């Protein structure tokens, strides 16, 4: 009985993963909603505040090894896109990583100047079906997801995005 249950459980989990991987971006939350989050500094933010602008949303946690590995580049990337008028919105998965003093130490260690939004309830994580981190979303001017990167942000794709926004400006 135990072997059958174990097989069945693995099959269901594998099926769910396959279905999620093949889910088109349009089937996921593809438009920002009025969800409001507080930042580490205490200010309130909503993705709707950025309507009319392209934006990059980046989900991360301090304990995530790929997040740690890519953070030096993410800090540079965020500075560069913001210099070109594109907001960078870091969202810390606070529901899964609740030690805010550790978050502050993490940001200081990587010399990050951004003020991460705190997803305390996991609402944004669920809205955008974030099951692995890091995850980066490229939003268009209407808040729709143009591109989604699950895992570390490939430098070539990030550089391509920076080139595109420089041409548009």
N, C-alpha and C positions, 0 to 999 in steps of 0.2 A: 504494500500500500504506500509506504514511504517513497519508494522509487518512482511509482506512478505519479504521485503528487509532485515530486521534485521535477520530473520530466515535464509535467503539465505546466508548472509554474515557470520553468525556463522557456517553454514554448510561448506562453502568453507574453512574457516580458520581451522576448525576441520579436514577436509579432508587433507589439506596441512600438518598439524601436524602429523596425522597418517601416511601419506606417507613418511614424513621425518624420523619419528622414525623407520620405518621399512626399510628404505633405507640401503642396505648393505654398509659397510665401503668401499668396492671396487668401489661402484658407486660414492662415494664422491671423492674429490681430494685426491688421495692416494699417491702422489709423489710430493716431493718438486720441486719447480720451481725456476727460477733465480730471483724471487722477492727480491729486496734489501730494507732493512729497516735501518733507523738510530736509534741508541740507545739513551737513555737519556744523556749519556756522550758524544754523538756526533760521535761515530764510526759507520761505515757502516757494515752491516751483511747480509748474505744470508744463507738459509738453505743448499744450495749447498756447502757451506764452510765446512759442516760436513759430506759430503759423505764419506763412509767407516767407519763411527762410528754410533752406536746407539745414539739416542738423545731423550730428553723429551721436548716437546713444551707445554707451559702453557699459556692460554689466561685468562686475568683478567682485572678488572677495579677497581678504588678506591671506587666508590659508591656502588659496589656490596656487599651486606651483606654476602652471602656465601664466597665470595673472602676474605673478612675481617676475617670471622670466621676461615677459613682454613689457612690463611697466616702464622701463627706461625709454623704450621706443614710443609707448603710448603718451608719455609726458611730452616728448618732442612733437609727436603728431598732433596732440591737442593744441599746443602752442601755435604750430604752423597753420592749422585750419582756422583757428580763431583769428589769426593775423589776416586771413583772407575772408573774414566775415561769416564763417560758418561756426555756429555754436557747437561746443563739445559738451555732452551731458553724461558725466560719469555717474552710474547708479551702483551704489554699494548694496550688496544683498545682505542687509543688516539682519533679516530674519534668520539667516544661516550663519551669521558672523557678527554677533552682537556686542563684542568688546570694542567700544568706540575709542578707548585709549590706544588700543592696538592699531586701529584704523589711522589715528593721528600719527602714531609712530611710523607706520607704513608709508604714509604720504610724505612725512619728513625725510625718511630714508631715501625715497626716490625723488626728492625735491619736486614734488608735484604741487603746482600752484592752484590746481582746480579744487573746487569745493563740492565733494560728491553728495548726491542726493541719497537719502537713506530709505531704502525699501524695507521698512520695519515689518510690514504685514505680508510681504511677498506678492502684493497685488500687481506690481509692474512685471515682476518675474513671471507670474501666471498669465497676465494679459498678453505678453509677447512669447509665451511658451518657451521660456529659458529653462532648459534642463541641464545644460552644461555651461561652464564658464571657462574662460571669458567668452562673451558673445557681444558682437558689435552690429548695430543696425544703422544703415544709412537712410535717412528720411528725406523725402522730397519736400517741396514748399507747402504741401497740403497735409503733411504729417504721415504720409503713406510710406511704408517700407519699400525702398527701391532695391536694397541689397541687404542680405543678412550673412554675417560670417560667424559660424559656430566654431569656437576654438580661437587660437591665437590669430591676430590680424596679420595676414601676409603683407610683408613690407611692399612688395610690388603692387598689390591692390591699393594699399594706402597711398603710395606715391602716385599711382594713376589717378586716384580721387583728387589729390592735391593739384595735380596738373590740370585736371578738368575744371576745378573751381577757379584756378588762376586764369584760365582762358575765358571763363564766364564773367570774371570781374573786370 
